[in-house]
């Protein structure tokens, strides 16, 4: 994706309710006007499973609103880890 699209996608991810951090993100054009997004995100650890599912849905909606070409979205909730020394 273009840098402008990446910036919009990142802003939508981090601006989504309950997202604490973007751990890792990859995009790929899979068609002229279609972007695939895979992202590993840290969500608020106090969320229940059902709340997390709704938060992921809200994150996907925010990304699609920011960059409509982002049609396929795969989000993996995770926690940030510090690298072993």
C-alpha positions in Angstrom: 0.0 0.0 0.0 1.1 3.6 -0.5 2.6 5.4 2.4 -0.5 7.6 2.6 -2.7 4.5 2.9 -0.4 3.0 5.5 -0.5 6.1 7.6 -4.4 6.1 7.4 -4.6 2.4 8.2 -2.2 2.8 11.2 -4.1 5.8 12.5 -7.4 3.9 12.2 -5.9 0.9 14.1 -4.4 2.9 16.9 -7.5 5.1 17.1 -9.9 2.2 17.5 -11.5 1.7 20.9 -9.6 -0.6 23.1 -6.5 -0.9 20.9 -3.4 -0.2 23.1 -0.8 -0.8 20.4 0.0 -1.9 16.9 2.5 -4.7 17.4 2.9 -5.7 13.7 1.2 -4.8 10.5 1.6 -6.0 6.8 -0.4 -5.0 3.7 -0.5 -6.4 0.2 -2.3 -5.3 -2.9 -4.2 -8.3 -4.1 -5.9 -6.3 -6.9 -5.8 -2.9 -8.5 -8.2 -1.5 -5.9 -8.0 -4.2 -3.1 -5.7 -4.3 -0.2 -5.1 -7.2 2.2 -4.3 -6.2 5.8 -2.8 -8.5 8.5 -2.2 -6.9 11.9 -1.2 -8.1 15.3 -2.7 -5.7 17.8 -2.6 -5.3 21.6 -6.1 -4.8 23.0 -7.1 -3.8 26.5 -6.4 -6.9 28.6 -9.6 -6.3 30.7 -11.9 -7.1 27.8 -14.0 -10.2 27.9 -14.0 -12.5 24.9 -17.2 -11.0 23.6 -16.0 -7.4 24.1 -12.8 -8.3 22.3 -14.8 -9.7 19.3 -16.8 -6.4 19.2 -13.6 -4.4 19.5 -12.1 -6.2 16.5 -15.2 -5.6 14.5 -15.0 -1.9 15.3 -11.3 -1.9 14.3 -12.1 -3.5 11.0 -14.9 -0.9 10.3 -12.5 2.0 11.2 -9.9 0.7 8.8 -12.4 0.2 6.0 -13.7 3.7 6.6 -10.2 5.2 6.4 -9.1 3.2 3.4 -12.0 1.6 1.6 -9.7 -0.5 -0.6 -8.8 -2.5 2.5 -11.3 -5.2 2.0 -9.7 -8.3 3.5 -8.6 -7.8 7.1 -7.1 -10.3 9.4 -6.5 -9.2 13.0 -4.7 -11.2 15.6 -5.0 -9.9 19.2 -1.8 -10.4 21.2 0.4 -8.8 23.9 3.6 -6.9 23.4 6.6 -8.9 24.6 10.0 -7.5 25.4 12.8 -9.2 23.5 15.0 -11.6 25.5 18.4 -10.1 26.3 
